[in-house]
Amino acid sequence: MLLLVVFGGFLIFGFSENIKGPAIPKMQSEFQLDEMQLGLLLAVNSLGYLIACSFTGLLSARLGIKWTAILAFSSMTISGVLMYLSTNYAFLSASYFLMYIGNGMLEIGLAIMAARIFTKNTGTMMNLSHFFYGLSSTVAPVIASSMMGWSVFGGELGWRGMYLVMLSLSLLPVIPSIMGKFPGDDQITSERIPLKQFFKDKVAWLIVALLSFGVVSEMAVGGWLVYYLEKAYGWSLDAASSMLSIFFLFFMLSRLFLGPVTDKIGYTLSIMLFAAFSGICSIAAILIGQKAAILFAVAGIGIAPIYPTVMALLAKRYPTSTDSAITFTVTLMGIASVIGNLLIGVIIDGVGEFFQGTHGASEGSLLGLQAGYGFIGLLALLCSATSAILFFYLRKRKELI
């Protein structure tokens, strides 16, 4: 039952996160949004995620992981209904905000649950759990793009109906959540590290930094790749969505097959190598141009193992206080996500406007898109650099995991 909740939860999480790629251009057209507003929309979403991360650890301690998971799934379903009913940008933002509250609760709950269950081969099992996120993410853009064109009751389903249907699937994992017995809710030991102690831990801050760089780079692809391919290369929505699906195919397979590598060569070294590969692929794709667009997808191989490998690192380094470590790390990562998503929109808009006067509107817009997506690749390289700092720090102290 617990595996059904963990794997099913990540399936739902992948769908809810990555159906937005094909939907964003439709939302932009309907509500007449510019890039700054799109960046703000994604930043507000990340803020909801951040808020949820900050209280979910306490909530799971009070109510238990079972009811935390049930609340998370239910709130995501309700957000789908509200999204269907949204009539303006503010209403849409509020609906997205609620969805990310549910996502944040689910993410922390699943991470704590997995850390308690997977005490052996932790890197492999964490990556396998997150493989299901990649599985749903792979098909999400294509399914979403197709569903928006479905004819229902004489009209087009559209992005509203698509969100309603997809988020309603969140009710399915509620059944095993109710039936399952969840471990660890009553296991409070005297060895637990107080949450405030993490603020004094240099290693904890380095983990926050590398995870923040990696996750913002990962999540930004779902929000911006389709938009980039449409605007920069003139691709159709279906073609751009297919490339995003290929990204998540590599993403999914990476988590399925590279998990054992992280256990074999070490978590910190794995993150350093994988993040560098992802950043190099993304930047090379921009510099070479449309003929190298497949490198945008290949970057998924490197960025995919970052998050689950960090969760494994936290579980092994803080075995008696994993929930506190996850809450500290993911909450601060959420702050970086808010800033990161907003920055991408600002960079695209600002660089585009700066060069429009000298290079023309079309060329200026292209340069803005390249700068924004280049920032996504740069974040992956910063993740690798931070991992290198952590690697040498831990090796010097003989604490490598």
Secondary structure, DSSP 4 states (H G I P E B T S, - for coil): -HHHHHHHHHHHHHHHHHSHHHHHHHHHHHHT--HHHHHHHHHHHHHHHHHHHHHHHHHHHHH-HHHHHHHHHHHHHHHHHHHHH--SHHHHHHHHHHHHHHHHHHHHHHHHHHHHH--SSHHHHHHHHHHHHHHHHHHHHHHHHHHTT-EETTEE-HHHHHHHHHHHGGGTTHHHHHH---SSTT---TTPPPGGGGGG-HHHHHHHHHHHHHHHHHHHHHHHHHHHHHHHH---HHHHHHHHHHHHHHHHHHHHHSHHHHHHH-HHHHHHHHHHHHHHHHHHHHHH-GGGTHHHHHHHHHHTTHHHHHHHHHHHHSTTSHHHHHHHHHHHHHHHHHHHHHHHHHHHHHHHHHHHHHHHHHHHHHHHHHHHHHHHHHHHHHHHHHHHHHHHHHHHTT---
